[in-house]
Amino acid sequence: MSDDPELLGGAVLHGGERATLTLQREYPHPVAALWTALTVPEVTRRWWAALRADLRPGGEFSLMWLNGDPAELEWWPGRVTELDPPRLLEHTSSEHGLLRWELEPVEAGALRARTRLRLTNELEGEDAWVPMSLAVWHLHLEALERALTGGAVDWLDWSVTSSARLRLLRAAYAAHLPTP
């Protein structure tokens, strides 16, 4: 993996006790496929988390990360704050602040459809969490690509299979972060 910040695809803006993380990726899939991956529980669990959602402004958007001891997993409550299907989903998360997912078609057509996904995550708290958050989102967005083609993360093995890559990504992001 290159440590070029452009290739890492993460940007960070600081505002006092807040950090705004932005990651952008393009996927060779139509907007509808990515919308499904963000909003349908059977698909979200293949790359991100278990989901309980009421897709309307103010509706529930609770997540359960699946990479841990199944007996200790818990729901992290959240709410839909903005919704414009299939282009925009914004929601809160008790553990990850505000998450905004924007989908934009880059190319249309059945054979050449491409979609740009822009993830913005507003975090509060210590700067030490920023490189780790960027690294974890990076891994989830890679897993999204696999989920879009039918793959799924093996959550019981996630910690083992991703730990080395996570350390590399975290170090690469940390090396390119601005000092707040």
Legacy VTK file of the C-alpha trace (Angstrom):
# vtk DataFile Version 3.0
C-alpha trace
ASCII
DATASET POLYDATA
POINTS 180 float
0.000 0.000 0.000
1.282 3.445 -0.816
1.395 6.028 1.941
0.420 8.799 -0.495
-2.448 10.726 1.172
-4.271 11.005 -2.166
-4.291 7.221 -2.491
-5.395 6.822 1.110
-8.469 8.869 0.241
-9.012 10.433 3.653
-9.202 14.085 4.536
-9.488 15.579 7.997
-10.697 18.993 9.032
-10.398 20.077 12.642
-12.698 22.446 14.472
-11.937 22.639 18.167
-12.935 19.378 19.787
-14.340 18.095 16.468
-12.742 16.298 13.581
-14.492 15.846 10.256
-13.257 12.798 8.348
-14.004 12.498 4.649
-13.393 9.460 2.473
-14.384 9.168 -1.159
-14.442 6.098 -3.391
-15.812 5.172 -6.812
-17.466 1.816 -7.352
-18.322 0.181 -10.702
-21.958 -0.221 -9.656
-25.128 1.859 -10.036
-26.358 4.208 -7.303
-29.205 1.795 -6.465
-26.728 -0.978 -5.561
-24.848 1.276 -3.156
-28.092 2.582 -1.655
-29.108 -1.013 -0.960
-25.708 -1.663 0.643
-26.259 1.293 3.001
-29.871 0.655 3.946
-30.771 -3.043 3.729
-29.786 -5.006 6.866
-29.080 -8.230 4.977
-26.473 -6.354 2.941
-25.043 -3.979 5.581
-24.013 -6.927 7.748
-21.878 -8.266 4.869
-19.518 -5.255 4.991
-20.343 -2.897 7.843
-22.651 -3.802 10.724
-26.024 -5.220 11.690
-28.693 -2.570 11.145
-32.076 -1.626 12.569
-33.458 1.202 10.468
-36.627 3.205 10.024
-35.701 5.166 6.905
-37.394 8.479 7.534
-36.131 11.684 9.149
-36.052 11.078 12.901
-36.323 7.305 12.406
-34.081 4.805 14.114
-30.700 3.985 12.566
-28.999 1.731 15.089
-25.880 -0.301 14.362
-24.211 -3.315 15.923
-20.596 -3.843 14.898
-20.112 -7.567 14.409
-16.334 -7.831 14.896
-16.136 -9.088 18.438
-17.302 -11.695 20.869
-20.937 -12.375 19.846
-21.937 -12.525 23.528
-20.664 -8.962 24.080
-22.020 -7.188 20.995
-24.409 -4.319 21.611
-26.571 -1.954 19.611
-25.300 1.606 19.195
-28.359 3.830 18.857
-28.715 6.444 16.169
-31.274 8.470 14.234
-31.762 9.456 10.612
-31.091 13.208 10.415
-31.365 13.742 6.653
-32.657 11.514 3.879
-32.942 11.885 0.108
-33.139 8.365 -1.396
-31.127 7.119 -3.198
-28.580 9.925 -3.034
-28.189 10.961 0.616
-28.333 9.281 4.003
-27.242 11.130 7.124
-27.545 9.619 10.569
-26.115 9.741 14.038
-24.364 6.951 15.892
-23.770 6.907 19.625
-20.181 5.769 19.049
-19.295 7.454 15.747
-20.992 10.841 15.818
-22.621 12.067 12.621
-22.254 10.000 9.439
-23.199 11.376 6.015
-23.255 9.105 2.958
-23.574 10.843 -0.422
-23.985 8.887 -3.662
-23.424 10.440 -7.059
-23.621 8.698 -10.435
-20.388 9.127 -12.358
-21.410 7.070 -15.391
-24.830 5.717 -16.273
-25.878 2.694 -18.259
-26.190 -0.971 -17.487
-22.657 -1.878 -18.584
-20.741 1.194 -17.426
-22.514 2.408 -14.300
-20.187 3.959 -11.711
-21.040 5.668 -8.454
-18.989 8.019 -6.306
-19.530 7.508 -2.586
-18.508 10.275 -0.211
-18.505 9.421 3.493
-18.234 12.254 5.992
-17.883 11.382 9.671
-17.996 14.142 12.285
-16.295 12.961 15.467
-15.940 14.553 18.858
-13.155 13.701 21.224
-9.462 12.982 21.197
-7.372 13.322 18.043
-5.843 9.914 18.781
-9.049 8.320 17.422
-8.783 10.035 14.035
-6.165 7.773 12.350
-7.867 4.654 13.726
-11.282 5.833 12.532
-9.907 6.589 9.057
-8.217 3.177 8.916
-11.348 1.304 9.991
-13.546 3.207 7.512
-10.950 2.445 4.839
-11.292 -1.285 5.556
-15.092 -1.082 5.592
-15.133 0.686 2.230
-12.905 -2.058 0.795
-15.320 -4.633 2.232
-18.181 -2.728 0.580
-16.600 -3.401 -2.818
-16.565 -7.127 -2.053
-20.156 -7.019 -0.745
-21.317 -5.361 -3.964
-20.102 -8.434 -5.854
-21.625 -10.941 -3.424
-18.812 -11.293 -0.885
-19.028 -10.874 2.867
-16.716 -10.245 5.789
-16.111 -13.170 8.133
-16.788 -11.195 11.315
-15.598 -13.966 13.632
-12.197 -13.782 11.926
-12.128 -10.003 11.261
-9.705 -9.113 14.068
-7.166 -11.717 12.978
-7.371 -11.163 9.222
-7.430 -7.364 9.340
-5.097 -6.488 12.234
-1.881 -6.122 10.194
-3.614 -4.093 7.467
-5.326 -1.946 10.095
-1.972 -1.131 11.744
-0.457 -0.164 8.363
-3.410 2.032 7.424
-3.504 3.682 10.837
0.205 4.531 10.633
-0.152 5.835 7.065
-3.094 8.079 7.981
-1.347 9.292 11.157
1.731 10.256 9.134
-0.356 12.538 6.899
-2.683 14.144 9.402
-2.449 17.866 9.988
-1.703 19.036 13.507
-4.870 20.620 14.905
LINES 1 181
180 0 1 2 3 4 5 6 7 8 9 10 11 12 13 14 15 16 17 18 19 20 21 22 23 24 25 26 27 28 29 30 31 32 33 34 35 36 37 38 39 40 41 42 43 44 45 46 47 48 49 50 51 52 53 54 55 56 57 58 59 60 61 62 63 64 65 66 67 68 69 70 71 72 73 74 75 76 77 78 79 80 81 82 83 84 85 86 87 88 89 90 91 92 93 94 95 96 97 98 99 100 101 102 103 104 105 106 107 108 109 110 111 112 113 114 115 116 117 118 119 120 121 122 123 124 125 126 127 128 129 130 131 132 133 134 135 136 137 138 139 140 141 142 143 144 145 146 147 148 149 150 151 152 153 154 155 156 157 158 159 160 161 162 163 164 165 166 167 168 169 170 171 172 173 174 175 176 177 178 179
